Amino acid sequence: MHRDSLVTPVRTAHTVRFSAGTAAPRNVVPAGACDCHVHVYDSRFPAAPQARLLPPDASALDYAALQQRIGTTRVVLVTPSTYGTDNRPMLEGLAALGAMGVQARGVAVIDGTESDDELQHLQAAGVRGVRLNLSLGVSGTAASLLPLARRIAPLGWHLQLLMAPDVLVAQADVLHQLPVPVVFDHFGRIAPAQAGRHPAHGLLLALLQGGQAWIKLSGGYIVSEQHSVEDPALDTLAASYLRCAPDRVVWGSDWPHATASAGVQPLPDDARQVDRLADWARDTGDSATLQRVLVDNPAALYGFTPTISSLP
């Protein structure tokens, strides 16, 4: 039986690698809660030649310890920029989590030349999307958007994007034409000060409202000028997404926080990240928001089986 079939998540206060603090979150997450943005790193696999982030090894077992601390039971592993189009670390992570009874899904990086058999192999392993990282990635360009989307459309996958706001706006016409759902991670790379001001924010809201896109409330400490999820300026940005399309918002810890390993910002406390999400959910005035973001929306986007608590 998968662990997320239990009604009450198990949480224990303890030290976890690559996560500041030791306490469990103040807020108990609902059964079947999913962390939708996690990476694994393994030095047995070579980094891509142009990779800019070279963090230490961080395994699926390390992440399982974080689940015990924050109460999540499902997870989505994303191939990081470090490995280019080499998805082996992510796939090994999926297998390891599955062996531990954890429901996990994957987001791969491809160049579009893969055979049907290769894509079917990824599908069978649990992959449900492809990421195009135009901020730190070492493969793909903006010109890859439509070809990649067309390549994965028959599989029912989504296209996950990370790009600077100006690049996003420049691709507005293409984004409206894509034949697959689009998932924007890390708050859409919108800085809190750009909310309501930069046209990229308005474009994201339009795509969300039109049912073409999803947004990950991940990496708040990356877009924050304070480099911290405690930044109160994140409240308005999070609220803009949650109130626009509460059924198209998911959350991710971004563990093991490779930008922190690189010295860009302090190591986040993932329990506080959960509590900040709970604050944003409460601010919507809808008691079902946290359940949607952590359970129902990830189940719809990644194809997880329903939990006992979410069955009618």
C-alpha positions in Angstrom: 0.0 0.0 0.0 1.3 3.5 -0.8 2.0 5.7 2.1 -0.3 8.4 0.9 -3.3 6.2 1.4 -3.0 7.0 5.1 -5.3 9.7 6.4 -2.9 11.5 8.7 0.6 12.4 7.4 3.5 11.4 9.7 5.8 14.2 10.6 8.9 14.1 12.8 11.2 17.0 13.8 14.8 16.2 12.7 17.7 17.4 10.7 17.5 16.8 7.0 20.3 17.2 4.5 20.1 20.4 2.5 17.3 21.9 4.5 17.7 24.5 7.3 15.9 24.0 10.6 14.8 20.9 12.3 11.2 21.5 13.3 8.1 20.1 11.5 5.8 22.7 9.9 3.2 24.3 12.2 0.6 23.3 9.6 -0.3 19.7 9.0 -0.6 19.0 5.2 -3.5 17.0 3.9 -3.2 13.3 3.1 -1.6 12.7 -0.3 0.2 16.1 -0.3 2.7 16.4 -3.2 6.0 18.2 -3.5 6.0 19.0 -7.2 9.6 20.3 -7.7 12.5 18.3 -6.4 15.9 17.4 -7.9 18.3 14.5 -7.2 22.1 14.7 -7.9 24.5 11.9 -8.3 28.2 12.4 -9.1 28.3 9.0 -10.8 26.7 10.8 -13.7 28.7 13.5 -15.5 27.5 17.0 -15.5 26.9 18.7 -18.9 29.9 20.7 -20.1 28.1 24.0 -19.8 26.4 23.3 -16.5 26.6 26.3 -14.0 25.2 24.5 -10.9 27.3 21.6 -9.6 25.7 20.7 -6.2 26.8 17.8 -4.0 25.1 14.5 -4.2 21.4 14.5 -3.0 19.6 11.2 -3.1 16.0 10.0 -3.1 16.7 8.5 0.4 17.8 12.0 1.5 14.6 13.4 0.2 12.5 10.7 1.9 13.8 12.1 5.2 12.4 15.5 4.3 9.0 13.9 3.6 9.0 12.5 7.1 9.7 16.0 8.4 7.1 18.0 6.4 4.4 15.3 5.9 4.3 15.1 2.1 3.9 11.6 0.6 4.1 12.3 -3.1 6.8 13.9 -5.1 7.8 15.0 -8.6 11.4 14.7 -9.6 12.7 17.1 -12.3 15.9 16.6 -14.2 18.1 19.6 -13.3 20.1 21.8 -15.6 23.3 20.1 -14.3 22.7 17.0 -16.5 21.5 18.5 -19.7 19.4 15.8 -21.4 20.7 13.0 -19.3 17.7 11.8 -17.3 19.3 8.8 -15.6 19.7 10.4 -12.2 16.0 11.4 -12.2 15.0 7.9 -13.4 17.0 6.2 -10.7 15.5 8.5 -8.2 12.0 7.5 -9.3 12.9 3.8 -9.0 14.3 4.3 -5.6 11.3 6.2 -4.4 9.0 3.5 -5.8 10.9 0.9 -3.9 10.2 2.8 -0.7 6.4 2.9 -1.5 6.4 6.6 -2.5 4.2 7.7 -5.4 6.5 9.7 -7.6 6.4 11.2 -11.1 9.1 12.7 -13.3 9.7 15.7 -15.5 12.5 14.9 -18.1 14.7 17.0 -20.4 14.8 16.0 -24.0 16.0 17.5 -27.3 13.1 16.2 -29.4 15.1 13.7 -31.4 14.4 10.8 -29.1 12.7 7.7 -30.6 9.1 6.7 -29.8 10.6 3.8 -27.8 12.7 6.2 -25.7 9.7 8.3 -24.9 7.6 5.3 -24.0 10.4 4.2 -21.7 10.2 7.5 -19.9 6.4 7.2 -19.7 6.6 3.8 -18.2 9.1 5.1 -15.6 6.6 7.7 -14.5 7.6 10.8 -16.6 4.6 13.1 -17.3 6.3 16.2 -18.6 9.3 17.8 -20.2 11.2 20.9 -18.9 12.7 23.6 -21.0 15.0 25.7 -18.9 16.0 28.9 -20.6 17.5 30.5 -17.5 20.1 27.9 -16.5 19.6 25.1 -19.0 22.3 23.8 -21.3 20.0 22.4 -24.0 17.1 23.9 -26.0 16.2 27.4 -27.1 13.0 29.5 -27.4 12.8 28.0 -30.9 12.3 24.6 -29.2 9.0 25.5 -27.7 6.7 24.4 -30.5 8.7 21.4 -31.7 9.0 20.0 -28.2 5.3 20.5 -27.5 4.3 18.8 -30.7 6.7 15.9 -29.9 5.2 15.2 -26.5 1.5 16.0 -27.3 0.6 12.4 -28.3 1.8 11.2 -24.8 -0.5 13.7 -23.0 2.6 15.3 -21.3 3.0 18.9 -20.3 5.8 21.3 -21.1 7.4 22.9 -18.0 9.1 26.2 -18.6 11.6 28.4 -16.8 12.5 31.7 -18.6 13.1 35.3 -17.8 10.0 37.6 -18.0 11.2 39.5 -21.1 11.7 36.2 -22.9 8.3 35.0 -21.8 6.6 38.0 -23.2 8.5 37.7 -26.5 7.1 34.1 -26.8 3.5 35.1 -26.1 2.1 34.2 -29.5 3.8 30.8 -29.4 2.6 30.1 -25.9 -1.0 30.6 -26.9 -0.5 28.1 -29.8 1.1 25.2 -27.9 -0.9 21.9 -28.1 0.0 20.9 -24.6 -0.5 22.3 -21.1 2.3 24.6 -19.9 3.7 24.6 -16.4 5.6 27.6 -15.2 7.9 26.9 -12.3 9.4 29.2 -9.7 6.5 31.7 -9.6 6.9 32.1 -13.4 10.3 33.8 -12.7 8.3 36.9 -11.8 9.9 39.0 -9.1 7.4 40.3 -6.5 8.1 43.9 -7.5 7.0 43.0 -11.1 3.6 41.7 -10.1 1.0 43.8 -11.8 3.7 45.8 -13.6 5.6 43.6 -16.0 3.5 42.3 -19.0 4.8 38.8 -18.3 2.7 38.7 -15.1 -0.4 39.6 -17.0 0.4 37.0 -19.7 0.8 34.3 -17.1 -2.5 35.2 -15.5 -4.2 35.2 -18.9 -2.8 31.7 -19.6 -3.9 30.5 -16.2 -7.4 31.9 -16.5 -7.7 30.5 -20.0 -6.9 27.0 -18.8 -3.7 26.7 -20.9 -1.2 26.9 -18.0 -0.3 25.9 -14.5 2.0 27.7 -12.0 4.3 26.2 -9.4 4.7 28.2 -6.2 8.3 27.0 -6.0 11.5 28.8 -5.5 10.0 31.8 -3.8 13.4 32.5 -2.3 14.9 32.6 -5.8 12.5 35.4 -7.1 12.5 37.3 -3.8 14.8 40.3 -3.6 15.4 39.2 0.0 16.3 35.7 -1.2 13.9 34.3 1.4 10.5 32.7 1.4 9.8 34.9 4.4 9.7 38.0 2.2 6.3 39.5 2.7 6.4 40.8 -0.9 5.8 37.2 -2.0 2.3 37.4 -0.5 0.8 39.5 -3.2 2.4 37.5 -6.0 1.2 34.2 -4.6 -2.3 35.6 -4.1 -2.4 36.8 -7.7 -2.1 33.2 -8.9 -4.2 31.5 -6.2 -7.1 33.9 -6.8 -6.8 33.8 -10.6 -6.8 30.0 -11.0 -6.9 28.0 -7.7 -7.3 24.8 -9.7 -4.1 25.3 -11.6 -1.6 26.0 -8.8 0.8 23.5 -7.4 3.7 23.8 -4.9 7.3 22.6 -4.8 10.1 22.8 -2.3 12.9 23.0 -4.9 14.9 20.7 -2.6 18.0 20.3 -2.4 18.2 24.0 -3.3 21.1 24.0 -5.7 21.3 27.8 -5.8 21.9 27.7 -2.1 24.7 25.2 -2.6 26.1 27.7 -5.1 26.0 30.5 -2.6 23.3 32.5 -4.2 21.1 32.6 -1.1 20.9 31.0 2.3 19.7 27.4 2.6 15.9 27.5 3.0 13.9 25.9 5.9 11.5 23.6 4.1 9.1 23.5 7.0 8.8 27.2 6.8 8.1 26.9 3.1 5.2 24.7 3.9 3.9 27.2 6.5 4.2 30.1 4.1 2.2 28.2 1.5 -0.5 27.6 4.2 -0.5 31.3 4.9 -1.1 32.1 1.3 -3.8 29.5 1.1 -5.6 30.9 4.1 -5.4 34.4 2.7 -7.6 33.4 -0.2 -10.5 32.9 2.3 -11.2 29.4 0.8 -10.6 26.6 3.2 -10.2 24.1 0.3 -7.2 26.0 -1.3 -4.5 24.1 0.5 -6.1 20.7 -0.4 -6.3 21.8 -4.0 -2.7 23.0 -4.2 -1.1 20.1 -2.4 -3.4 17.2 -3.4 -6.1 17.7 -6.0 -4.2 19.8 -8.5 -1.0 17.6 -8.5 -3.3 14.5 -8.9 -4.9 16.1 -12.0 -1.6 17.3 -13.5 0.6 14.3 -12.9 -1.9 11.5 -12.9 -1.7 10.3 -9.3 -4.4 8.0 -8.0 -7.0 9.7 -5.8 -6.4 9.6 -2.0 -9.0 8.3 0.4 -9.7 11.8 1.6 -10.3 13.1 -1.9 -12.7 10.4 -3.0 -16.4 11.5 -3.3 
